[in-house]
Amino acid sequence: MGSKRLSMLLAALALLLPQAAPAETRVTYKSAKSTSSYYQMAVQIAQAMKAGSGGGIIVTVEESQGSVQNVKEAANRSGNYVFTTPPGLVELARAGKKMFEPKNPAYDQIRGLFVVPSLTMHYVVRADSGVKSFGDLAGKDFLIGKGSFGAREAAKNLETFGLKDKVSLVDVELNAAVPALKNGQIQGFATAGSYPAPNVIEAAAGTGIRLLSMSDDQIAATKRTRLVIPAGTYAGVDYDVVTVALPVGAYTTTAMDEETAYQLTRTFWSGKAELAEANPWWRGVAPEMLSTLAGELHPGALRYYREAGFDLE
């Protein structure tokens, strides 16, 4: 058989054979409880990664019970494991302190990728409650939930502001807060989440609310990061609200290869404007927040930031 005829035959056979699918990079993204805003963010990131990579990056979102679990799993996960957590927990894990005792050397392999919306404290009160400052909460029924970061932070801040034993704290789950506020059973509640927070939006719908602002001295006493919720974020709240927040980052480990980390980071920042158009909480994410990430950046993420001209000093 002539070489030309053989080449034509091989070409014809190639057309009949199934074509190989383009390579996919699969990533597991450990987030939060499925009812939380951070789980919704994880789903949005998964969609953005698929769209931004042309289907090259497929992210599977896993529910979790919280940031501590996310960090602990990093010690045992291999491959492309991404998780969200406040940077403070990464620092504790790397130091082998508190809930991460004794020290596990695997935590030294945690690396930063990018930041996500901060965990923002909201102190919500009925507009007709007469409460305009934290001091006015004395003698009021106030719900902080239980077991969550927001509940612990609210209890700590109220004590710091001199309100311990002066506020009647309602010990029920946070999901009861909005109905209780609307029914007048409580005068207010505290919640932590990215803004705009779904439960605060719900509270503002049909019920006049106020959000309490902190003074500079109060912010300093909390030892948290100052954050401003812009006027108009919530119905009826036509003023800037000064509060505190806990930064949150997306992390991986050195088990992820450099190219995957690079593509994840590039795709996230390239698609952030579209994320913000669809979901306002992404507007609070800015490059200068990268300084809050604990530990080292993944080499792949660092490569992107240098190429894009991000200021990492």
Backbone bond lengths (Angstrom), bond angles and torsions (degrees), N, CA, C in turn:
res aa  C-N    CA-C-N  psi(-1)  N-CA   C-N-CA  omega(-1)  CA-C   N-CA-C  phi
1 M - - - 1.461 - - 1.521 108.85 -
2 G 1.346 117.17 132.77 1.450 120.40 -178.90 1.515 111.94 -67.79
3 S 1.315 114.51 154.79 1.464 119.20 -177.45 1.528 111.79 -63.80
4 K 1.344 116.48 -35.11 1.454 119.56 -179.83 1.520 110.50 -66.28
5 R 1.358 115.16 -43.92 1.466 119.45 -179.39 1.528 110.71 -66.32
6 L 1.345 116.17 -37.10 1.462 120.88 178.60 1.524 110.52 -64.49
7 S 1.322 116.39 -41.12 1.461 120.21 179.39 1.520 111.10 -63.62
8 M 1.342 115.91 -40.29 1.460 120.01 179.38 1.523 110.86 -65.87
9 L 1.348 116.11 -38.91 1.461 120.44 179.60 1.526 110.76 -65.60
10 L 1.335 116.80 -42.76 1.465 120.82 179.61 1.527 110.84 -64.52
11 A 1.326 116.11 -38.31 1.464 120.42 179.23 1.522 110.76 -65.39
12 A 1.342 116.15 -40.00 1.465 120.30 178.76 1.520 110.99 -65.78
13 L 1.345 115.81 -41.04 1.467 119.47 178.53 1.524 111.35 -63.45
14 A 1.335 115.56 -37.33 1.469 120.07 -179.16 1.521 111.27 -61.60
15 L 1.348 115.72 -35.72 1.459 119.80 179.53 1.521 111.70 -67.52
16 L 1.343 116.00 -29.04 1.457 119.88 -178.04 1.523 112.50 -82.02
17 L 1.337 117.29 -22.00 1.467 120.54 -177.91 1.521 110.18 -79.20
18 P 1.344 118.69 146.39 1.463 120.79 177.41 1.516 110.71 -62.03
19 Q 1.322 115.09 136.83 1.454 120.54 -179.21 1.526 110.23 -78.82
20 A 1.304 116.26 140.66 1.468 120.45 179.08 1.523 110.26 -68.16
21 A 1.302 115.45 136.08 1.460 120.12 178.95 1.519 109.76 -71.63
22 P 1.346 117.24 147.17 1.459 119.02 177.85 1.523 110.38 -60.99
23 A 1.323 115.97 147.72 1.463 120.24 -177.86 1.524 110.64 -64.48
24 E 1.313 115.47 139.66 1.461 121.40 177.77 1.523 108.92 -115.87
25 T 1.309 115.15 143.14 1.453 120.94 172.35 1.516 107.36 -104.62
26 R 1.313 116.99 120.57 1.466 120.90 -177.63 1.523 110.15 -102.51
27 V 1.314 114.25 133.86 1.462 121.85 -176.01 1.525 108.84 -128.46
28 T 1.327 116.53 137.27 1.465 121.81 172.80 1.523 108.18 -99.99
29 Y 1.326 115.98 127.16 1.471 121.77 -177.92 1.523 108.17 -115.76
30 K 1.328 115.87 108.19 1.465 122.00 -179.60 1.516 108.39 -89.38
31 S 1.319 116.29 122.20 1.457 119.31 -170.23 1.520 113.05 -117.07
32 A 1.315 117.06 -102.69 1.464 122.34 -173.03 1.527 108.29 -151.84
33 K 1.324 116.21 -169.66 1.462 119.65 176.82 1.521 109.83 -62.48
34 S 1.316 116.35 146.50 1.470 120.99 -174.38 1.517 112.98 -64.25
35 T 1.333 117.35 -17.28 1.471 120.83 -179.87 1.523 112.32 -90.42
36 S 1.324 117.67 -2.99 1.460 120.65 -174.15 1.524 112.26 -91.39
37 S 1.335 114.78 161.05 1.462 119.78 176.89 1.529 110.67 -66.29
38 Y 1.338 117.44 -29.31 1.462 119.66 -178.73 1.526 111.73 -70.75
39 Y 1.313 117.24 -27.33 1.462 119.55 173.85 1.534 109.20 -69.91
40 Q 1.340 115.69 -41.60 1.467 119.29 176.98 1.529 110.19 -60.32
41 M 1.329 116.75 -40.53 1.470 120.16 177.46 1.522 111.16 -61.18
42 A 1.332 116.04 -41.36 1.463 120.03 -179.42 1.525 110.76 -61.49
43 V 1.320 116.46 -41.00 1.466 120.55 177.82 1.527 110.22 -63.71
44 Q 1.341 116.29 -40.94 1.467 120.17 178.74 1.528 110.96 -64.32
45 I 1.331 116.35 -40.93 1.461 119.89 177.93 1.526 110.51 -63.48
46 A 1.327 116.60 -41.93 1.467 120.08 178.74 1.521 110.88 -59.20
47 Q 1.323 116.54 -43.05 1.462 120.76 179.32 1.522 111.15 -66.40
48 A 1.341 115.32 -40.90 1.465 119.82 -179.65 1.528 111.25 -66.20
49 M 1.336 116.59 -38.00 1.463 120.18 179.29 1.526 111.19 -65.07
50 K 1.314 116.22 -42.34 1.466 119.94 179.79 1.525 110.66 -64.00
51 A 1.354 115.34 -45.66 1.464 119.56 -178.87 1.526 111.32 -67.94
52 G 1.345 116.08 -45.46 1.454 120.14 -175.83 1.510 114.17 -69.09
53 S 1.332 116.94 -24.70 1.466 120.77 -179.68 1.518 112.52 -100.45
54 G 1.335 115.80 4.55 1.461 118.63 -177.99 1.514 112.87 63.91
55 G 1.318 116.55 32.11 1.457 121.48 -179.34 1.514 113.99 85.28
56 G 1.323 116.55 4.21 1.458 119.55 -178.73 1.517 113.34 -76.80
57 I 1.336 116.65 -25.23 1.463 121.49 178.51 1.523 108.81 -117.61
58 I 1.313 116.90 118.57 1.459 122.35 179.14 1.526 107.89 -111.99
59 V 1.325 116.05 118.16 1.460 121.86 -177.34 1.525 109.71 -105.73
60 T 1.319 116.46 125.72 1.460 122.19 174.60 1.526 108.22 -102.72
61 V 1.327 115.77 123.34 1.462 120.60 -177.61 1.523 109.80 -90.39
62 E 1.318 115.72 130.40 1.467 121.40 176.19 1.527 109.54 -112.98
63 E 1.322 115.63 136.06 1.459 120.66 175.03 1.529 108.99 -73.92
64 S 1.312 116.62 150.18 1.463 120.46 175.26 1.522 109.17 -139.43
65 Q 1.327 115.58 170.41 1.459 121.16 178.95 1.522 111.98 -94.46
66 G 1.330 116.70 1.39 1.447 118.44 177.67 1.511 113.39 148.54
67 S 1.327 114.54 174.67 1.457 121.29 -174.01 1.526 113.56 -65.87
68 V 1.327 117.11 -34.89 1.463 119.26 179.82 1.522 110.10 -61.37
69 Q 1.335 116.61 -45.26 1.465 120.43 177.11 1.522 110.57 -60.01
70 N 1.322 117.13 -42.00 1.464 120.52 -179.44 1.524 111.82 -57.70
71 V 1.343 115.27 -45.34 1.459 119.85 -179.01 1.527 110.53 -67.58
72 K 1.317 116.82 -43.74 1.467 119.58 -177.93 1.524 111.61 -62.09
73 E 1.330 116.86 -35.91 1.462 119.21 179.44 1.524 112.23 -68.47
74 A 1.346 116.28 -23.21 1.464 119.72 179.95 1.529 111.62 -61.68
75 A 1.325 116.55 -24.96 1.465 120.49 -179.49 1.521 111.87 -73.45
76 N 1.324 117.07 -19.16 1.471 120.73 -174.54 1.526 114.13 -118.05
77 R 1.320 117.19 -11.85 1.457 120.22 -178.18 1.524 110.84 -83.24
78 S 1.307 115.95 147.18 1.454 121.48 175.56 1.521 108.57 -117.04
79 G 1.316 115.97 166.63 1.454 120.11 175.17 1.513 113.73 72.17
80 N 1.331 115.66 -144.99 1.459 122.19 -171.36 1.527 111.73 -89.81
81 Y 1.315 115.24 74.70 1.461 122.02 179.04 1.526 108.72 -102.77
82 V 1.337 116.52 121.16 1.465 122.94 177.18 1.521 107.70 -118.12
83 F 1.318 116.39 140.07 1.463 119.65 179.80 1.523 109.78 -145.89
84 T 1.322 115.91 157.51 1.464 120.98 177.69 1.519 109.93 -109.57
85 T 1.323 114.82 144.79 1.463 120.53 179.43 1.525 109.16 -168.00
86 P 1.321 117.86 154.26 1.463 119.48 169.64 1.527 109.25 -64.73
87 P 1.318 118.33 140.41 1.471 120.92 -179.19 1.525 113.62 -56.14
88 G 1.330 117.00 -29.62 1.458 120.18 -179.57 1.520 113.00 -58.92
89 L 1.330 116.82 -34.13 1.467 119.73 179.17 1.528 111.31 -71.68
90 V 1.324 116.48 -32.69 1.469 119.44 175.81 1.525 109.37 -64.92
91 E 1.322 115.95 -40.87 1.466 119.57 178.84 1.526 110.95 -63.43
92 L 1.341 116.80 -42.20 1.462 119.84 178.35 1.533 111.19 -63.89
93 A 1.331 116.19 -41.37 1.463 120.12 -179.27 1.520 110.84 -64.16
94 R 1.317 116.79 -43.98 1.463 120.09 -178.93 1.531 111.73 -67.17
95 A 1.337 115.26 -26.36 1.469 119.46 178.68 1.519 112.33 -91.17
96 G 1.353 117.25 -10.40 1.458 120.95 -179.15 1.518 112.59 67.75
97 K 1.349 116.21 41.59 1.461 120.12 -177.11 1.530 111.58 -112.27
98 K 1.341 114.08 159.55 1.471 123.92 176.42 1.534 111.01 52.62
99 M 1.333 116.40 -120.77 1.473 119.49 -174.47 1.522 113.47 -69.82
100 F 1.347 116.85 -3.80 1.459 120.75 -179.73 1.534 111.94 -109.34
101 E 1.318 117.20 16.75 1.469 120.87 174.35 1.536 109.54 -80.78
102 P 1.333 118.71 145.11 1.467 126.53 -10.83 1.527 110.71 -74.87
103 K 1.304 116.49 165.73 1.463 120.83 -176.16 1.524 111.44 -61.84
104 N 1.333 114.89 133.17 1.465 122.06 174.91 1.532 107.62 -109.62
105 P 1.328 117.71 117.70 1.476 120.35 -178.09 1.526 113.40 -56.51
106 A 1.332 117.37 -20.83 1.467 120.19 -178.78 1.527 111.77 -62.81
107 Y 1.344 117.01 -27.09 1.464 119.56 -179.99 1.524 112.21 -67.20
108 D 1.327 117.04 -18.74 1.461 120.03 177.90 1.520 111.64 -69.83
109 Q 1.330 116.42 -12.22 1.467 121.01 -178.89 1.526 112.57 -90.88
110 I 1.328 118.47 0.82 1.471 121.62 178.62 1.527 109.37 -70.21
111 R 1.331 116.49 136.25 1.457 121.82 -179.79 1.538 109.95 -134.93
112 G 1.321 116.08 146.29 1.457 121.82 -178.78 1.521 113.04 -83.16
113 L 1.342 115.27 149.31 1.467 121.80 176.18 1.525 110.88 -116.84
114 F 1.337 116.93 -66.51 1.461 121.29 -178.70 1.522 109.21 -154.91
115 V 1.313 116.81 174.52 1.466 121.28 -179.80 1.525 110.27 -103.24
116 V 1.318 115.61 155.10 1.462 122.83 175.77 1.526 107.38 -124.82
117 P 1.329 119.40 171.13 1.465 119.97 -177.80 1.525 113.46 -53.32
118 S 1.320 115.08 141.47 1.462 121.14 -177.22 1.521 111.84 -72.13
119 L 1.329 114.75 156.24 1.464 122.66 175.67 1.529 106.41 -81.75
120 T 1.312 116.86 102.72 1.462 122.48 -169.42 1.521 111.68 -101.99
121 M 1.323 116.34 130.35 1.459 120.23 178.84 1.531 110.55 -78.35
122 H 1.338 115.34 130.69 1.460 122.95 175.14 1.529 108.04 -119.58
123 Y 1.310 116.16 129.77 1.465 121.26 173.46 1.526 106.57 -115.58
124 V 1.335 115.14 105.10 1.464 122.75 -170.66 1.523 109.97 -104.68
125 V 1.331 117.48 132.76 1.472 121.32 175.70 1.520 109.51 -134.32
126 R 1.308 115.29 156.11 1.464 120.01 174.02 1.528 108.46 -65.91
127 A 1.325 116.02 140.26 1.459 119.75 -179.76 1.526 111.97 -64.30
128 D 1.358 116.40 -27.68 1.475 120.13 -178.42 1.527 112.46 -93.01
129 S 1.347 117.16 12.16 1.466 120.29 -177.47 1.527 112.76 -83.48
130 G 1.321 116.45 -13.03 1.459 120.29 -176.36 1.515 113.42 80.14
131 V 1.321 117.50 3.71 1.466 121.66 -178.58 1.529 108.95 -90.95
132 K 1.340 114.94 117.40 1.463 119.90 178.80 1.526 112.34 -121.69
133 S 1.332 115.93 -10.15 1.461 120.44 178.09 1.519 108.16 -146.62
134 F 1.315 116.62 169.60 1.464 119.61 -179.36 1.521 111.73 -61.64
135 G 1.326 117.53 -35.89 1.457 120.23 179.51 1.516 112.79 -60.67
136 D 1.339 116.45 -28.85 1.471 121.09 -179.39 1.523 112.62 -72.74
137 L 1.330 117.86 -8.94 1.469 120.14 179.12 1.527 112.25 -73.81
138 A 1.314 118.15 -15.42 1.467 121.59 179.20 1.522 110.14 -54.87
139 G 1.326 115.82 127.88 1.458 121.43 179.71 1.517 114.51 83.47
140 K 1.319 117.82 0.66 1.468 121.60 -178.37 1.528 110.99 -98.51
141 D 1.338 114.86 157.76 1.468 121.37 174.03 1.518 107.85 -90.31
142 F 1.324 115.37 120.91 1.460 120.83 -172.20 1.524 108.99 -134.74
143 L 1.327 116.22 127.84 1.466 121.96 -176.10 1.528 109.60 -99.57
144 I 1.328 117.08 129.97 1.464 120.12 177.55 1.534 112.01 -119.38
145 G 1.349 117.38 -0.31 1.459 119.73 -176.57 1.512 109.80 76.23
146 K 1.328 115.84 -164.07 1.461 118.46 178.21 1.517 110.49 -156.77
147 G 1.328 114.52 144.56 1.456 120.72 173.33 1.512 116.34 84.02
148 S 1.328 118.27 -8.65 1.456 120.63 -175.86 1.526 110.58 -102.93
149 F 1.332 115.27 169.50 1.458 119.75 174.76 1.516 110.10 -58.67
150 G 1.345 116.92 -44.31 1.458 120.65 -178.54 1.516 112.53 -59.75
151 A 1.340 116.66 -39.90 1.467 120.34 179.80 1.524 110.42 -66.12
152 R 1.315 116.71 -45.36 1.476 120.09 179.64 1.523 111.17 -64.49
153 E 1.321 116.46 -42.21 1.459 120.70 -178.04 1.524 110.81 -67.07
154 A 1.334 117.25 -41.11 1.460 120.55 179.91 1.519 110.87 -64.35
155 A 1.333 116.93 -44.73 1.461 120.66 179.34 1.524 110.73 -61.34
156 K 1.326 116.29 -42.61 1.469 121.23 -179.78 1.525 110.58 -64.86
157 N 1.340 116.62 -44.57 1.462 119.79 -177.87 1.523 112.06 -66.98
158 L 1.330 117.45 -40.30 1.463 119.81 178.69 1.529 110.74 -62.13
159 E 1.323 116.07 -38.25 1.467 119.48 176.85 1.531 110.25 -67.38
160 T 1.333 116.11 -42.38 1.470 120.71 179.15 1.525 111.50 -61.05
161 F 1.331 115.93 -34.19 1.464 120.75 -178.45 1.529 112.28 -85.66
162 G 1.330 116.68 10.16 1.466 120.57 176.34 1.507 114.97 80.19
163 L 1.321 117.34 23.71 1.465 120.76 -175.33 1.525 113.49 -111.28
164 K 1.338 117.29 10.27 1.460 119.39 178.86 1.530 109.59 -60.85
165 D 1.329 116.58 131.55 1.474 124.76 -179.97 1.524 112.88 68.03
166 K 1.333 117.74 4.09 1.468 120.28 177.19 1.522 111.83 -100.98
167 V 1.344 115.44 -18.20 1.465 121.64 178.98 1.520 108.28 -110.64
168 S 1.335 115.93 135.28 1.460 120.09 177.53 1.523 109.02 -83.53
169 L 1.341 116.68 103.15 1.455 121.36 -177.63 1.527 110.13 -83.76
170 V 1.307 116.24 122.96 1.465 122.33 -178.17 1.519 108.37 -86.27
171 D 1.307 117.01 119.34 1.469 122.09 -172.55 1.519 111.12 -94.21
172 V 1.321 116.61 73.95 1.470 122.34 174.69 1.519 108.35 -136.76
173 E 1.329 115.87 167.99 1.458 120.26 -179.13 1.529 110.66 -64.39
174 L 1.339 115.20 151.39 1.457 120.82 -175.94 1.529 112.69 -64.14
175 N 1.336 117.45 -26.71 1.467 118.33 -178.59 1.532 112.67 -66.41
176 A 1.335 116.88 -10.21 1.473 120.39 176.56 1.518 111.73 -89.98
177 A 1.331 117.75 -5.00 1.461 121.20 -171.73 1.523 113.39 -64.08
178 V 1.322 117.46 -49.22 1.459 119.82 -174.62 1.533 112.02 -64.73
179 P 1.360 119.42 -48.71 1.467 118.38 176.88 1.530 112.16 -59.58
180 A 1.333 117.27 -40.01 1.457 120.52 -179.37 1.523 111.35 -65.88
181 L 1.323 116.86 -37.34 1.465 120.64 177.76 1.521 110.53 -66.09
182 K 1.314 116.22 -45.28 1.469 120.05 -178.01 1.527 111.91 -67.30
183 N 1.335 116.64 -31.64 1.466 120.82 179.87 1.525 112.81 -84.30
184 G 1.332 116.29 -3.56 1.455 119.86 179.54 1.517 114.16 78.78
185 Q 1.340 117.81 11.95 1.465 120.43 179.14 1.527 111.98 -74.13
186 I 1.325 116.04 -25.82 1.462 121.59 175.46 1.523 107.73 -131.41
187 Q 1.334 115.40 159.99 1.466 119.58 177.30 1.532 112.42 -95.35
188 G 1.327 115.77 -14.37 1.446 117.69 179.77 1.518 112.16 -175.35
189 F 1.330 115.09 175.83 1.463 120.52 177.41 1.524 109.85 -153.86
190 A 1.313 115.06 159.84 1.464 121.49 175.83 1.519 108.85 -112.64
191 T 1.311 115.53 144.35 1.457 119.90 177.95 1.518 108.73 -149.92
192 A 1.303 116.28 149.80 1.469 121.73 178.30 1.517 109.09 -119.72
193 G 1.306 115.71 131.42 1.459 120.34 178.24 1.506 109.19 176.68
194 S 1.311 116.27 170.38 1.455 119.07 176.80 1.521 108.88 -67.22
195 Y 1.314 116.41 151.92 1.475 118.08 177.52 1.523 109.89 -101.96
196 P 1.330 117.45 145.73 1.467 127.55 -2.50 1.530 111.84 -74.26
197 A 1.330 116.05 131.53 1.466 121.97 -178.04 1.531 109.30 -82.93
198 P 1.345 117.62 131.99 1.467 120.18 -177.43 1.523 114.09 -56.12
199 N 1.343 118.53 -39.30 1.463 118.68 -177.82 1.525 112.02 -72.52
200 V 1.328 117.77 -27.19 1.466 120.00 176.22 1.522 109.96 -75.28
201 I 1.327 116.63 -37.84 1.473 119.97 174.69 1.523 109.82 -59.07
202 E 1.332 115.41 -44.02 1.467 120.46 -179.85 1.528 110.94 -64.14
203 A 1.328 116.00 -40.95 1.467 119.52 -179.96 1.523 111.03 -63.43
204 A 1.330 116.53 -37.62 1.464 120.93 -177.67 1.523 112.89 -74.33
205 A 1.325 116.87 -16.63 1.469 121.09 -178.87 1.528 109.86 -78.33
206 G 1.283 117.06 104.93 1.467 121.02 176.63 1.519 114.31 88.17
207 T 1.321 117.81 -6.75 1.466 121.47 178.11 1.519 108.37 -132.22
208 G 1.311 117.01 127.98 1.457 119.94 178.02 1.521 110.02 -68.56
209 I 1.326 116.55 130.55 1.471 119.88 179.70 1.524 110.20 -129.50
210 R 1.306 114.93 161.43 1.452 123.37 167.91 1.525 108.29 -125.25
211 L 1.332 115.86 152.25 1.453 121.06 170.94 1.520 107.32 -113.43
212 L 1.328 116.62 130.50 1.454 120.73 -177.93 1.521 111.06 -79.95
213 S 1.316 115.73 136.98 1.459 121.86 176.89 1.526 110.14 -101.48
214 M 1.314 115.41 151.04 1.460 121.81 177.23 1.527 110.41 -99.16
215 S 1.314 115.53 147.38 1.459 120.60 173.69 1.527 109.11 -80.04
216 D 1.323 115.75 168.09 1.463 119.41 178.26 1.529 110.86 -59.78
217 D 1.333 116.86 -39.76 1.468 120.58 -179.99 1.530 110.74 -65.29
218 Q 1.331 116.44 -40.21 1.466 119.80 179.19 1.521 110.69 -65.63
219 I 1.323 117.00 -41.01 1.465 120.28 178.32 1.516 110.50 -61.74
220 A 1.322 116.13 -44.16 1.463 119.83 179.38 1.524 110.96 -61.54
221 A 1.332 116.43 -37.44 1.471 120.74 -178.70 1.524 112.19 -68.22
222 T 1.330 117.39 -29.83 1.469 120.24 -179.85 1.527 112.02 -73.64
223 K 1.345 116.79 -23.99 1.470 122.90 -177.13 1.537 111.69 62.20
224 R 1.333 114.34 29.00 1.465 120.03 176.30 1.523 110.19 -111.53
225 T 1.325 116.45 177.01 1.463 122.68 -178.55 1.523 110.98 -82.53
226 R 1.327 116.86 129.66 1.468 121.60 177.43 1.523 110.33 -67.88
227 L 1.324 116.50 138.75 1.465 121.27 178.78 1.525 108.83 -145.83
228 V 1.318 116.51 142.09 1.464 121.83 178.83 1.522 109.60 -112.01
229 I 1.329 115.84 122.51 1.471 121.44 172.40 1.528 106.11 -87.31
230 P 1.326 118.32 115.82 1.466 120.05 -173.61 1.525 113.38 -62.68
231 A 1.330 114.97 148.51 1.462 121.54 175.02 1.523 109.56 -55.01
232 G 1.323 116.38 140.38 1.453 120.78 178.57 1.512 114.92 87.34
233 T 1.329 116.71 -1.92 1.468 118.94 177.66 1.520 110.76 -62.67
234 Y 1.348 115.25 -36.82 1.464 121.18 179.46 1.531 109.64 -122.65
235 A 1.316 115.78 146.46 1.467 121.24 -179.74 1.524 110.58 -56.50
236 G 1.320 115.45 128.50 1.459 120.96 176.84 1.511 114.72 85.47
237 V 1.318 117.98 -10.67 1.473 121.23 179.85 1.529 106.83 -101.40
238 D 1.332 115.71 87.64 1.462 121.01 -172.41 1.522 112.67 -98.17
239 Y 1.317 116.83 32.78 1.456 122.07 179.62 1.531 108.50 -142.31
240 D 1.324 115.42 154.54 1.458 119.51 175.90 1.523 109.88 -67.11
241 V 1.332 116.19 138.79 1.464 121.46 179.38 1.525 108.31 -111.62
242 V 1.315 115.49 121.27 1.463 120.58 179.93 1.520 108.39 -95.40
243 T 1.312 115.60 121.10 1.458 120.10 -177.36 1.527 109.02 -143.55
244 V 1.312 116.81 -164.91 1.463 120.84 179.52 1.526 109.44 -124.21
245 A 1.310 114.50 159.74 1.466 119.29 -177.56 1.511 110.11 -144.58
246 L 1.309 114.08 158.77 1.455 121.93 175.23 1.526 107.58 -112.36
247 P 1.337 117.97 116.12 1.465 119.68 -179.57 1.538 110.88 -59.34
248 V 1.325 115.72 150.56 1.471 122.03 177.67 1.525 108.06 -133.48
249 G 1.323 115.96 135.98 1.458 119.89 -179.77 1.512 112.38 -124.63
250 A 1.326 115.36 162.29 1.465 122.27 172.47 1.529 107.00 -102.97
251 Y 1.319 115.27 126.47 1.456 121.86 -174.78 1.524 110.66 -124.91
252 T 1.319 114.69 163.24 1.454 122.01 171.26 1.528 107.06 -141.66
253 T 1.325 117.09 -160.21 1.470 120.68 176.18 1.526 109.21 -131.01
254 T 1.313 115.87 174.47 1.462 120.10 178.92 1.525 112.41 -68.08
255 A 1.342 117.59 -7.13 1.470 120.31 175.93 1.528 111.36 -69.02
256 M 1.340 117.02 -20.57 1.462 120.54 176.74 1.528 108.92 -79.32
257 D 1.329 116.98 136.40 1.459 119.33 -179.43 1.526 110.68 -76.43
258 E 1.304 115.83 161.55 1.470 121.31 -173.29 1.522 112.45 -62.52
259 E 1.316 117.42 -40.95 1.463 120.24 -176.51 1.524 111.24 -65.76
260 T 1.322 116.79 -41.24 1.473 119.74 178.72 1.519 110.82 -63.33
261 A 1.336 117.13 -44.98 1.465 120.45 178.38 1.527 110.97 -62.09
262 Y 1.314 116.28 -39.35 1.467 121.14 177.94 1.534 110.52 -61.54
263 Q 1.327 116.67 -49.00 1.465 120.76 -177.51 1.530 111.73 -65.91
264 L 1.325 117.35 -39.19 1.465 120.36 177.43 1.524 110.57 -61.20
265 T 1.320 116.05 -47.44 1.463 120.70 -177.46 1.525 111.30 -67.05
266 R 1.323 116.15 -44.51 1.465 120.03 178.70 1.514 111.82 -61.71
267 T 1.321 116.20 -45.56 1.462 120.52 -178.09 1.528 111.20 -65.23
268 F 1.343 116.96 -37.82 1.464 119.74 178.93 1.529 110.97 -61.68
269 W 1.330 117.42 -53.16 1.457 119.65 -175.64 1.521 111.88 -70.38
270 S 1.325 117.11 -33.18 1.470 120.16 178.49 1.522 111.51 -66.53
271 G 1.346 116.02 -30.92 1.461 119.71 -177.28 1.517 114.47 -100.25
272 K 1.353 117.57 3.51 1.464 119.49 -174.35 1.528 112.81 -64.11
273 A 1.326 117.79 -36.27 1.464 120.35 179.84 1.526 110.74 -61.32
274 E 1.328 117.02 -41.55 1.463 120.18 178.16 1.526 110.67 -68.28
275 L 1.334 117.13 -37.93 1.461 119.93 175.73 1.527 110.42 -59.29
276 A 1.334 116.46 -42.89 1.460 121.31 -177.65 1.524 111.88 -67.93
277 E 1.332 116.74 -32.40 1.474 119.63 177.58 1.519 111.03 -64.89
278 A 1.330 115.54 -37.59 1.467 120.35 -178.11 1.525 112.24 -84.64
279 N 1.333 117.84 -32.16 1.464 121.92 -175.09 1.529 109.41 -139.38
280 P 1.339 117.58 109.75 1.468 121.42 -172.50 1.522 115.17 -57.54
281 W 1.351 118.56 -24.70 1.463 117.33 -175.55 1.522 112.66 -64.48
282 W 1.339 118.46 -18.66 1.461 120.59 178.52 1.525 112.33 -74.28
283 R 1.337 117.27 -14.89 1.470 119.76 179.46 1.520 111.45 -66.82
284 G 1.327 116.40 -21.84 1.456 119.90 -178.97 1.523 113.75 -80.31
285 V 1.328 117.45 -2.05 1.471 121.28 -179.20 1.524 109.22 -94.32
286 A 1.333 116.08 124.13 1.464 120.85 -177.85 1.530 109.71 -136.52
287 P 1.344 117.18 153.38 1.469 120.42 -178.41 1.526 114.21 -55.52
288 E 1.349 117.07 -33.82 1.465 118.63 -178.47 1.528 112.98 -65.12
289 M 1.342 116.86 -15.21 1.462 120.41 178.47 1.529 112.20 -74.42
290 L 1.318 117.24 -10.36 1.465 119.97 178.90 1.523 111.69 -60.58
291 S 1.324 116.81 -24.29 1.463 120.31 -179.53 1.522 111.88 -66.74
292 T 1.343 117.28 -15.06 1.465 120.05 -179.75 1.526 112.29 -82.69
293 L 1.337 118.00 -16.15 1.463 120.34 -178.03 1.529 110.71 -65.00
294 A 1.313 116.16 132.47 1.464 120.81 -179.73 1.527 110.24 -83.72
295 G 1.327 116.00 151.08 1.453 120.74 175.36 1.519 112.57 72.98
296 E 1.309 115.39 -155.14 1.463 121.67 -175.31 1.525 111.31 -96.33
297 L 1.329 114.89 152.07 1.457 120.28 170.92 1.519 109.03 -78.86
298 H 1.336 115.48 148.64 1.464 119.56 174.13 1.535 107.84 -65.08
299 P 1.337 118.34 140.39 1.468 120.13 179.87 1.523 113.63 -52.90
300 G 1.330 117.35 -35.16 1.462 119.76 178.54 1.516 112.07 -67.44
301 A 1.326 116.84 -40.80 1.463 121.20 176.92 1.522 109.91 -66.13
302 L 1.323 116.06 -42.52 1.461 120.88 -179.98 1.521 110.68 -60.96
303 R 1.327 116.81 -39.36 1.475 120.25 178.24 1.519 111.01 -59.98
304 Y 1.338 115.85 -42.98 1.471 118.59 179.00 1.526 111.05 -64.33
305 Y 1.329 117.17 -45.93 1.465 120.16 -176.74 1.529 111.38 -61.92
306 R 1.302 116.66 -37.48 1.461 119.54 177.89 1.518 111.06 -68.85
307 E 1.329 117.32 -42.38 1.473 120.70 178.10 1.525 111.38 -62.60
308 A 1.350 115.50 -39.25 1.474 120.12 -176.05 1.518 112.48 -83.12
309 G 1.331 117.55 -5.42 1.449 120.81 177.39 1.520 114.68 78.09
310 F 1.334 118.20 25.50 1.457 121.10 177.34 1.530 109.63 -68.59
311 D 1.319 115.75 142.09 1.452 121.51 177.21 1.518 108.01 -86.05
312 L 1.321 117.22 109.63 1.450 121.70 -177.08 1.522 112.55 -103.45
313 E 1.318 117.42 9.11 1.470 120.05 -179.85 1.525 111.31 -79.78
